[in-house]
């Protein structure tokens, strides 16, 4: 078990990725292999950025990229809701996870400055 796995932001990002995998499986065929795959890939990249920030001496730029990544994910999830691929309850639940990750990244960024 790596040290990064004990980071709350890593755990929150990992849980977000798991939930995204679960709900993208319910998309219609039109969106499952396009927008669904894109959201999964972008969330996986977020997890990689959190890992890299933790193992890097200069975290500021990586954390900025991670923060941009979570905002991109937030935008795509809103699009998914507007395309009626997830319920309002699912949207609220996943958005709470996104907000949690975003707040943790912001706090981490502030602590690095």
C-alpha positions in Angstrom: 0.0 0.0 0.0 1.5 3.3 -1.1 1.5 6.5 1.0 -0.7 8.2 -1.5 -3.6 5.7 -0.7 -3.8 7.3 2.7 -4.5 10.8 1.3 -8.1 11.8 1.7 -8.1 13.4 -1.7 -6.8 10.3 -3.3 -9.5 8.2 -1.7 -12.2 10.7 -2.6 -11.0 10.8 -6.2 -10.8 7.0 -6.3 -14.4 6.7 -5.0 -15.5 9.2 -7.6 -13.9 7.1 -10.3 -15.7 4.0 -9.0 -19.1 5.8 -9.1 -18.4 7.1 -12.5 -17.7 3.6 -13.8 -21.0 2.4 -12.2 -23.2 5.1 -13.7 -21.7 5.3 -17.1 -22.6 1.7 -17.7 -26.3 2.8 -17.7 -25.9 5.4 -20.4 -27.7 4.8 -23.7 -25.5 3.3 -26.5 -25.2 6.7 -28.1 -23.4 8.2 -25.1 -21.8 5.1 -23.4 -18.9 4.8 -25.8 -18.3 8.5 -26.4 -19.1 10.7 -23.4 -19.0 7.8 -20.9 -15.5 6.8 -22.0 -14.4 10.4 -21.9 -15.6 11.0 -18.4 -13.9 7.8 -17.2 -10.6 8.7 -18.8 -10.7 12.2 -17.5 -11.4 11.0 -14.0 -8.6 8.4 -14.2 -6.3 11.2 -15.2 -7.4 13.2 -12.1 -6.4 10.2 -10.0 -3.0 10.1 -11.7 -2.5 13.8 -11.1 -3.3 13.4 -7.4 -0.7 10.6 -7.2 1.9 12.6 -9.1 1.3 15.7 -6.9 1.8 13.6 -3.8 5.1 12.2 -5.0 6.4 15.5 -6.5 8.6 18.1 -4.8 6.9 20.9 -6.8 3.2 20.2 -6.4 1.8 23.6 -7.4 1.6 23.1 -11.2 0.3 19.5 -10.8 -2.3 20.6 -8.3 -3.4 23.3 -10.7 -3.8 20.7 -13.5 -5.8 18.5 -11.1 -8.1 21.4 -10.2 -8.7 22.1 -13.9 -9.4 18.4 -14.4 -12.0 18.3 -11.6 -13.7 21.3 -13.2 -13.8 19.5 -16.6 -15.3 16.5 -15.0 -17.9 18.7 -13.3 -18.8 20.2 -16.7 -19.1 16.7 -18.3 -21.3 15.4 -15.5 -23.6 18.4 -16.0 -23.8 17.6 -19.7 -24.7 14.0 -18.9 -27.6 15.2 -16.7 -28.8 17.6 -19.3 -28.7 14.8 -21.9 -30.9 12.8 -19.4 -28.4 10.0 -19.0 -28.5 10.1 -15.2 -31.3 10.9 -12.7 -31.3 14.1 -10.7 -30.5 12.1 -7.5 -27.5 10.5 -9.2 -26.4 13.9 -10.4 -26.7 15.4 -6.9 -24.8 12.5 -5.4 -21.9 12.5 -7.9 -21.8 16.3 -7.8 -21.3 16.2 -4.1 -18.3 13.9 -4.6 -16.9 16.3 -7.2 -17.3 19.2 -4.8 -15.5 17.2 -2.1 -12.5 16.5 -4.3 -12.5 20.1 -5.5 -12.4 21.5 -2.0 -9.6 19.1 -1.0 -7.6 20.1 -4.0 -8.1 23.8 -3.2 -7.0 23.3 0.3 -3.9 21.4 -0.8 -3.1 24.1 -3.3 -3.4 26.8 -0.6 -1.1 24.9 1.7 1.6 24.8 -1.1 1.7 28.6 -1.6 
